[in-house]
Amino acid sequence: MRAQDPAAPSEVDALVEHLFRHSAGQMVSRLARWLGSARLDLAEEAVQDALVRALQTWPFRGVPAEPRGWLFQVARHRALDLIRRDVALRGKLDGLHGAADHFPEADVRDSALDDDELAMMFMCCHPSLPHPGRIALTLKTVGGFGVGEIAAAFLAEPDAIAQRLVRAKRQIREQEIAIEIPRPDELGARLESVLDVLYLLFNEGYAAHGGENLVRAELCGEAIRLAGILSRNPATAVPAVHALLALMLLQASRLPARVDDAGDLLLLAEQDRARWDHGLIAEGLGHLELAASGSEVTAYHVEAAIAAAHALAHDQASTDWVGIVRLYDDLLALKPSPVVELNRAIALAMADGPAAGIAAIARVEADPALARYYLLPAALGGLWLEAGDAGRAAVYYREALTRPCSGPERRFLEKQLARCGRQ
């Protein structure tokens, strides 16, 4: 399509949606880093206006030869207009001796934008912000997700998400949290907070806590993209970053096979391993190698090693379950958690039989942290069914169905309960 050719509205809508998803966070990061974190709303407004203008003009004037550059340039000029109208910012404008000369240019090369997004990530994930606010702000500001999308991903009301964003931005203004990459002496603690947010973001996409879609690939993809930015910057390319990125890539490699054509859950033993993305596996193993360059071993290292053990096995039978149990022991030493205990029990059942797994789960069955976790009774249902006690298995599957889970997980539990009735 030439730059001046009129474009069909449907084509423009699709292109602008793509650019919004993949470039809005970059544009906001570039503008907000120049304006300062207190003017984050202004930067977001300028980018939104640029996207609206594209929807209005491209069907008639044609799509520019460099659409992303066009959006950056329009957002840049729109931000200048907004500054001129904002009395509170006039002093800043004058202090720049002509903002048009000093305003960030519309350099849309990925390498030129990584630093801006990295700095924005550190602001959004500042340890002083409440955890839910960090996640919502990262998705909205860096990821370009809308309030409705964030609400749907976390089973929250849009108004609740909007309030989280308002409170987080107010705290940023009050504390004057800068959009910058922290100094080396501050980097460790700040980076830990960023990694924590990306880990939770990926996990929400990999196994959605509710709704109809078990896999929210866009959340996984965004977490991987942001971790990739961290891995490419010399200041943040530390072993823990490579370990987390390895974990994400190895887990994401199984996404194409986790559900069937109807969107129903497939267990690991049922998945067609030919559908696993072996390119992602190779990339993940490469980052796992880089993660071994230091002496520190984090929980991300161990979880990535567990994911690698699954990725390298030809099938369920050839999986090194004994080795995986040992890795879960290492993980428990680093990150004690009833969920990790449950996962270890499942691996133990694969290594030593269902009775061993049932006995191990008994140690955490009454833990209040698992009171609403459907996988606890679901795992027991599966183990009792394997052990030949369909009646007891049915009791646990019914219990699992009373707990929150996604649509595909609910259908899986119903199928398993029906199997119990046939045995």
ABEGO torsion letter per residue (X at the ends): XBAABBBBAAAAAAAAAAAAAAAAAAAAAAAAAAAEAAAAAAAAAAAAAAAAAAAAAAAAAEBBABAAAAAAAAAAAAAAAAAAABAAAAAAAAAAGGAAAABBBBBABAAAAAAAAAAAAAAAABAABBAAAAAAAAAAAAAGBBAAAAAAAAGBBAAAAAAAAAAAAAAAAAAGBBBBBBBAAAAAAAAAAAAAAAAAAAAAAABBABEABABBAAAAAAAAAAAAAAAABAAABBAAAAAAAAAAAAAAAAAAAABBAAGBBBBAAABBAAABBAAAAAAAAAAAAAAAABABBBAAAAAAAAAAAAAABABAAABBAAAAAAAAAAAAAABBBAAAAAAAAAAAAAAAEAAAAAAAAAAAAABAAAAABAAAAAAAAAAAAAAGBAAAAAAAAAAAAABBBBAAAAAAAAAAAAAAAAX
